[in-house]
Every structure is written in C-alpha cells, then in structure tokens.
Amino acid sequence: MAQHALLDAHALAYVIRDWGTIHSAMINHVSPPVIKRTYAPMDLDAHARDADGTVPQLRLDFWAYDPSNPADQALGWFTRSRVPPPQVDAADLAAGRPRGPRAPFETWDADAAVEDAVLDLSADHVKAVTVPEVSALDSVLGTVWRAIVRARDIKAKVWMHGCVGLRTRLEFPDDFQGAPLINVSAGLDSTELLRESARGARAIRASIDTVTKESAAAVLHHMAQALDPAREWNVFVGSQHTLSTSWLGIGAYSADFGFGTPARVIPFMPPVDGIVVVMEAKDAIGEHGARGGVSIRLLLREDVLARVLADPELVGEK
C-alpha cells in the first residue's frame, strides 16, 4: 500500500512490475536487473505558474461552516480543524477571510452500509454504449453515472468527478514516479442526465478537455498558493456525487513474480459511497482504452448497488 500523495496507481504499477522482474530473476538464480527510476515528485512544482485557463472543479471550502448548525458538522473522524490553523490565521485575516462553498455533509450518510462489486462489460457491450465522438471510457463512465443517479432516485444537480493524469500534458516520461493528477468535475441536473443517454458521456469529455498544459499550470499554481492544502476539497461523495478513476493502460496485468501474470486485478479502495474504478479486462490487453472490454469496481450504498446491478442499460436485459 502506498500513500496517494506520494504515488498514483500509474507509478505504483511500475513499482509492482519492477519488483516482479527482480523477484523472477532471483527465484531463477540469475542476477536481477538494475532498474533505476527517478523519484522526483516535486518536479511537478516547476510547472506551477499564474497561467490563463481553468478547469471545472468543486473547490468546496472546509472552513466555510456554521458551528451552530447541526447539519453543518463534519464527520467525527475528521480531525482537521474547520478554522484556519494558527500558522496561517493572520494571512487568512489579511485576505478578508474569503469563504467558498461549504461541504454538504448532510448529503453524505457515512453510517450507511457500503458494499462493493466488480462488474465486467464485454467489448460488444462497451461498443453498444459508446457515444459518437466520445471515447469508450467516457461512454462507460456516462452509463455508470446514469445508473447510479437512477438508483439513488434524487432530483438535484449531480456530479461526476474524475482524475486526470498530467504526465502527457506536462511532457513527463511515462515512468514519472509521483502523483501528477488533478480532479475535474462534470455537473448536470439529474433530470437532464437521465433524459438522454449520451449527455453524461459528453459532459465528462467536456470537463476532461479543459485540462491543457496551460490550465494544468494554473491549477498547480492555485494549489501552491493555498494557505492550507486540507482546506479545499475538489471532490465529494454521498448522494449527489460520484468519484471515478481509471486504471486503464497502467500495466497492472503485466506484473509477473515468476509464476505468471495475475488472473485478476481488483483495485483496493476504501468503503466510501460513490467510488467507481475502471480498468481493462485481462483479455483486452493490447486494445486501446476501454474498447476491448472493462472491469468496473463499484462502491456504493448497499441499497443503491443492488439497483445499479439490476439496471438494464448497464448490465443488459435479464
């Protein structure tokens, strides 16, 4: 297990594959190869600058709350203070104590039972849900998002938050060791999302398309100037939110410790309502993106997950 602030899944996959390569050599009594990969996550800071461009993010403010409002209390296991720490209080005061949108803790029932399931979609199923001019992955995520919102049966604005990698955008090598990720958010009214099957996929693609070299530099600059990194929340979970991440193409199925490649790779995720992880099906290795079939891990409230797994658009007609 690795701390996410230090490594993302892409970097961790390199660690596991390299470990397997060395282990295989040792059990076969040959000299293990010398594998050198530079760990320099702070190189990301060099790209932070006050550039033009923005990306759609929630930017919820953990300091924006009303202590007298019972609905505005963070969960008990959050130990971070809801007020500026003493080290930055003067700077916050000098800035006029600006407050952004508050985190809607009342929409997140953290005591509800959360279950998880792995859902496999074949290449034919992925093709059937793919929206023209939108990637197969965006289309799969749009379909999953619709199924979750339908199962939650809410009438409100809903959000799909995604993790976007910056290696290619900032011209880092593929084996860059760190966590060069930012979050982007697609937001739609639930009735709008459910009205048309393609709408969710196109909203997701539109949010991802905002991440360019310029906008990434602007986001990194914004993060570097934060008084307290724990203050701003770019994603949320609970009834109006879904958080997705993709492990497509990171080589998780290439690790071999001398006994063959994995029969199944299941991403480990905490039991939090609203998490979706997509990775390629094992027999889809070599296919680009999600087109060869995908394996989707879903972590949702127990009652919601049951309805999602019965959704005919997502799992097909019974």
DRENKOL-188906 format. One record per residue (C-alpha): x, y, z; residue in one letter. Coordinates in steps of 0.5 Angstrom, whole numbers, plus 500, padded with zeros to 3 digits. Example, Ala and Ser with C-alpha at 12.3 -4.5 7.8 and 13.67 -1.06 7.14 Angstrom:
2
<r <525, 491, 516>, 'A'>
<r <527, 498, 514>, 'S'>
***
This chain:
318
<r <500, 500, 500>, 'M'>
<r <503, 507, 498>, 'A'>
<r <501, 514, 501>, 'Q'>
<r <497, 517, 495>, 'H'>
<r <500, 524, 496>, 'A'>
<r <507, 520, 494>, 'L'>
<r <505, 515, 489>, 'L'>
<r <499, 515, 484>, 'D'>
<r <496, 508, 481>, 'A'>
<r <501, 509, 475>, 'H'>
<r <507, 510, 479>, 'A'>
<r <505, 504, 483>, 'L'>
<r <504, 499, 478>, 'A'>
<r <512, 501, 476>, 'Y'>
<r <514, 499, 483>, 'V'>
<r <510, 493, 483>, 'I'>
<r <512, 491, 476>, 'R'>
<r <520, 492, 477>, 'D'>
<r <519, 488, 484>, 'W'>
<r <516, 482, 480>, 'G'>
<r <522, 483, 475>, 'T'>
<r <527, 483, 480>, 'I'>
<r <524, 477, 484>, 'H'>
<r <523, 473, 478>, 'S'>
<r <531, 474, 477>, 'A'>
<r <532, 472, 484>, 'M'>
<r <528, 465, 484>, 'I'>
<r <531, 463, 478>, 'N'>
<r <538, 464, 481>, 'H'>
<r <540, 470, 476>, 'V'>
<r <543, 477, 477>, 'S'>
<r <537, 481, 478>, 'P'>
<r <537, 487, 473>, 'P'>
<r <539, 494, 476>, 'V'>
<r <533, 498, 475>, 'I'>
<r <533, 506, 476>, 'K'>
<r <527, 510, 476>, 'R'>
<r <528, 517, 479>, 'T'>
<r <523, 519, 485>, 'Y'>
<r <522, 527, 484>, 'A'>
<r <515, 529, 485>, 'P'>
<r <517, 536, 487>, 'M'>
<r <519, 537, 479>, 'D'>
<r <511, 538, 479>, 'L'>
<r <512, 544, 482>, 'D'>
<r <516, 547, 477>, 'A'>
<r <510, 547, 472>, 'H'>
<r <506, 552, 477>, 'A'>
<r <505, 559, 474>, 'R'>
<r <500, 564, 474>, 'D'>
<r <497, 562, 467>, 'A'>
<r <491, 563, 464>, 'D'>
<r <486, 557, 464>, 'G'>
<r <482, 554, 469>, 'T'>
<r <478, 547, 470>, 'V'>
<r <472, 545, 473>, 'P'>
<r <473, 544, 480>, 'Q'>
<r <468, 544, 486>, 'L'>
<r <473, 547, 491>, 'R'>
<r <469, 546, 497>, 'L'>
<r <471, 550, 503>, 'D'>
<r <472, 546, 509>, 'F'>
<r <473, 553, 513>, 'W'>
<r <466, 555, 511>, 'A'>
<r <461, 553, 516>, 'Y'>
<r <456, 555, 522>, 'D'>
<r <458, 552, 528>, 'P'>
<r <451, 553, 531>, 'S'>
<r <448, 549, 525>, 'N'>
<r <448, 541, 527>, 'P'>
<r <447, 540, 519>, 'A'>
<r <454, 543, 518>, 'D'>
<r <458, 539, 522>, 'Q'>
<r <464, 535, 519>, 'A'>
<r <464, 527, 521>, 'L'>
<r <467, 526, 527>, 'G'>
<r <473, 522, 525>, 'W'>
<r <476, 528, 521>, 'F'>
<r <481, 531, 526>, 'T'>
<r <483, 537, 522>, 'R'>
<r <480, 544, 525>, 'S'>
<r <475, 548, 521>, 'R'>
<r <478, 554, 522>, 'V'>
<r <485, 557, 520>, 'P'>
<r <491, 554, 524>, 'P'>
<r <495, 559, 528>, 'P'>
<r <500, 559, 523>, 'Q'>
<r <496, 562, 517>, 'V'>
<r <491, 565, 521>, 'D'>
<r <494, 572, 520>, 'A'>
<r <495, 571, 513>, 'A'>
<r <487, 569, 512>, 'D'>
<r <485, 575, 516>, 'L'>
<r <489, 580, 512>, 'A'>
<r <486, 577, 506>, 'A'>
<r <479, 578, 509>, 'G'>
<r <477, 571, 511>, 'R'>
<r <474, 569, 504>, 'P'>
<r <470, 563, 504>, 'R'>
<r <468, 559, 498>, 'G'>
<r <462, 554, 498>, 'P'>
<r <461, 549, 504>, 'R'>
<r <462, 542, 504>, 'A'>
<r <455, 539, 504>, 'P'>
<r <456, 534, 510>, 'F'>
<r <448, 533, 510>, 'E'>
<r <448, 530, 504>, 'T'>
<r <453, 524, 506>, 'W'>
<r <450, 519, 510>, 'D'>
<r <457, 516, 512>, 'A'>
<r <454, 511, 517>, 'D'>
<r <450, 507, 512>, 'A'>
<r <453, 501, 510>, 'A'>
<r <457, 501, 503>, 'V'>
<r <458, 495, 499>, 'E'>
<r <462, 493, 493>, 'D'>
<r <462, 489, 487>, 'A'>
<r <466, 488, 481>, 'V'>
<r <462, 489, 474>, 'L'>
<r <465, 486, 467>, 'D'>
<r <463, 489, 461>, 'L'>
<r <465, 486, 454>, 'S'>
<r <468, 489, 448>, 'A'>
<r <461, 488, 445>, 'D'>
<r <457, 492, 451>, 'H'>
<r <462, 497, 451>, 'V'>
<r <461, 498, 444>, 'K'>
<r <454, 499, 445>, 'A'>
<r <454, 504, 450>, 'V'>
<r <460, 508, 446>, 'T'>
<r <457, 515, 444>, 'V'>
<r <460, 518, 437>, 'P'>
<r <466, 523, 438>, 'E'>
<r <467, 521, 445>, 'V'>
<r <472, 516, 448>, 'S'>
<r <469, 509, 450>, 'A'>
<r <472, 510, 457>, 'L'>
<r <468, 517, 458>, 'D'>
<r <462, 513, 455>, 'S'>
<r <462, 507, 460>, 'V'>
<r <463, 512, 466>, 'L'>
<r <457, 516, 463>, 'G'>
<r <453, 510, 463>, 'T'>
<r <455, 508, 470>, 'V'>
<r <454, 515, 472>, 'W'>
<r <447, 515, 470>, 'R'>
<r <445, 508, 473>, 'A'>
<r <448, 511, 480>, 'I'>
<r <444, 517, 479>, 'V'>
<r <438, 513, 477>, 'R'>
<r <439, 508, 483>, 'A'>
<r <439, 514, 488>, 'R'>
<r <433, 517, 486>, 'D'>
<r <435, 524, 487>, 'I'>
<r <432, 530, 484>, 'K'>
<r <438, 535, 484>, 'A'>
<r <445, 537, 481>, 'K'>
<r <449, 531, 481>, 'V'>
<r <457, 531, 480>, 'W'>
<r <462, 526, 477>, 'M'>
<r <469, 527, 479>, 'H'>
<r <475, 525, 475>, 'G'>
<r <482, 524, 476>, 'C'>
<r <486, 527, 470>, 'V'>
<r <493, 525, 469>, 'G'>
<r <499, 530, 468>, 'L'>
<r <504, 526, 465>, 'R'>
<r <503, 527, 458>, 'T'>
<r <500, 534, 458>, 'R'>
<r <506, 537, 462>, 'L'>
<r <511, 532, 458>, 'E'>
<r <514, 528, 464>, 'F'>
<r <516, 521, 462>, 'P'>
<r <511, 515, 463>, 'D'>
<r <515, 512, 469>, 'D'>
<r <515, 519, 472>, 'F'>
<r <514, 517, 480>, 'Q'>
<r <510, 521, 484>, 'G'>
<r <502, 523, 483>, 'A'>
<r <501, 528, 478>, 'P'>
<r <494, 528, 478>, 'L'>
<r <488, 533, 478>, 'I'>
<r <481, 533, 479>, 'N'>
<r <476, 535, 474>, 'V'>
<r <468, 535, 475>, 'S'>
<r <462, 535, 471>, 'A'>
<r <456, 537, 473>, 'G'>
<r <449, 536, 471>, 'L'>
<r <442, 537, 473>, 'D'>
<r <439, 529, 475>, 'S'>
<r <433, 530, 470>, 'T'>
<r <438, 533, 465>, 'E'>
<r <443, 527, 466>, 'L'>
<r <437, 522, 466>, 'L'>
<r <434, 525, 459>, 'R'>
<r <439, 523, 454>, 'E'>
<r <444, 517, 455>, 'S'>
<r <450, 521, 451>, 'A'>
<r <449, 527, 456>, 'R'>
<r <453, 524, 461>, 'G'>
<r <459, 522, 457>, 'A'>
<r <459, 529, 453>, 'R'>
<r <459, 532, 460>, 'A'>
<r <465, 528, 462>, 'I'>
<r <469, 529, 456>, 'R'>
<r <468, 537, 456>, 'A'>
<r <471, 537, 463>, 'S'>
<r <477, 533, 461>, 'I'>
<r <478, 537, 455>, 'D'>
<r <479, 543, 459>, 'T'>
<r <486, 540, 462>, 'V'>
<r <491, 543, 458>, 'T'>
<r <498, 545, 459>, 'K'>
<r <496, 552, 461>, 'E'>
<r <490, 550, 465>, 'S'>
<r <494, 545, 469>, 'A'>
<r <500, 550, 470>, 'A'>
<r <494, 555, 473>, 'A'>
<r <491, 549, 478>, 'V'>
<r <498, 548, 480>, 'L'>
<r <499, 555, 482>, 'H'>
<r <493, 556, 485>, 'H'>
<r <495, 549, 490>, 'M'>
<r <501, 552, 491>, 'A'>
<r <499, 559, 494>, 'Q'>
<r <494, 555, 498>, 'A'>
<r <494, 557, 506>, 'L'>
<r <492, 550, 508>, 'D'>
<r <492, 544, 503>, 'P'>
<r <487, 541, 507>, 'A'>
<r <482, 547, 507>, 'R'>
<r <480, 546, 499>, 'E'>
<r <476, 540, 497>, 'W'>
<r <476, 539, 490>, 'N'>
<r <471, 533, 490>, 'V'>
<r <466, 530, 495>, 'F'>
<r <462, 524, 496>, 'V'>
<r <455, 522, 498>, 'G'>
<r <448, 522, 495>, 'S'>
<r <450, 528, 489>, 'Q'>
<r <457, 526, 488>, 'H'>
<r <461, 520, 484>, 'T'>
<r <468, 520, 484>, 'L'>
<r <471, 516, 478>, 'S'>
<r <479, 514, 477>, 'T'>
<r <482, 510, 471>, 'S'>
<r <487, 504, 472>, 'W'>
<r <487, 503, 464>, 'L'>
<r <493, 502, 461>, 'G'>
<r <498, 502, 467>, 'I'>
<r <500, 495, 466>, 'G'>
<r <497, 492, 472>, 'A'>
<r <496, 486, 469>, 'Y'>
<r <504, 486, 467>, 'S'>
<r <507, 484, 474>, 'A'>
<r <510, 477, 474>, 'D'>
<r <513, 475, 480>, 'F'>
<r <516, 468, 477>, 'G'>
<r <509, 465, 477>, 'F'>
<r <505, 468, 471>, 'G'>
<r <501, 474, 471>, 'T'>
<r <495, 476, 475>, 'P'>
<r <489, 472, 474>, 'A'>
<r <485, 478, 477>, 'R'>
<r <487, 485, 479>, 'V'>
<r <482, 489, 483>, 'I'>
<r <484, 496, 486>, 'P'>
<r <484, 497, 493>, 'F'>
<r <479, 503, 495>, 'M'>
<r <476, 505, 502>, 'P'>
<r <469, 503, 503>, 'P'>
<r <466, 510, 501>, 'V'>
<r <460, 511, 498>, 'D'>
<r <460, 513, 491>, 'G'>
<r <467, 511, 488>, 'I'>
<r <468, 508, 481>, 'V'>
<r <474, 505, 479>, 'V'>
<r <475, 503, 471>, 'V'>
<r <481, 498, 469>, 'M'>
<r <481, 494, 462>, 'E'>
<r <479, 487, 462>, 'A'>
<r <485, 482, 462>, 'K'>
<r <484, 479, 456>, 'D'>
<r <483, 486, 453>, 'A'>
<r <491, 487, 454>, 'I'>
<r <493, 491, 447>, 'G'>
<r <487, 494, 446>, 'E'>
<r <487, 502, 446>, 'H'>
<r <483, 505, 452>, 'G'>
<r <476, 501, 454>, 'A'>
<r <474, 499, 447>, 'R'>
<r <477, 491, 449>, 'G'>
<r <472, 491, 455>, 'G'>
<r <473, 493, 462>, 'V'>
<r <472, 491, 469>, 'S'>
<r <469, 496, 474>, 'I'>
<r <469, 496, 481>, 'R'>
<r <463, 500, 485>, 'L'>
<r <463, 502, 492>, 'L'>
<r <456, 504, 493>, 'L'>
<r <451, 504, 499>, 'R'>
<r <448, 497, 500>, 'E'>
<r <441, 499, 497>, 'D'>
<r <444, 503, 491>, 'V'>
<r <449, 498, 489>, 'L'>
<r <443, 493, 489>, 'A'>
<r <439, 497, 484>, 'R'>
<r <445, 499, 480>, 'V'>
<r <447, 492, 479>, 'L'>
<r <440, 491, 476>, 'A'>
<r <440, 497, 471>, 'D'>
<r <438, 494, 464>, 'P'>
<r <442, 500, 461>, 'E'>
<r <449, 498, 465>, 'L'>
<r <448, 490, 466>, 'V'>
<r <444, 489, 460>, 'G'>
<r <437, 486, 460>, 'E'>
<r <436, 480, 464>, 'K'>
***
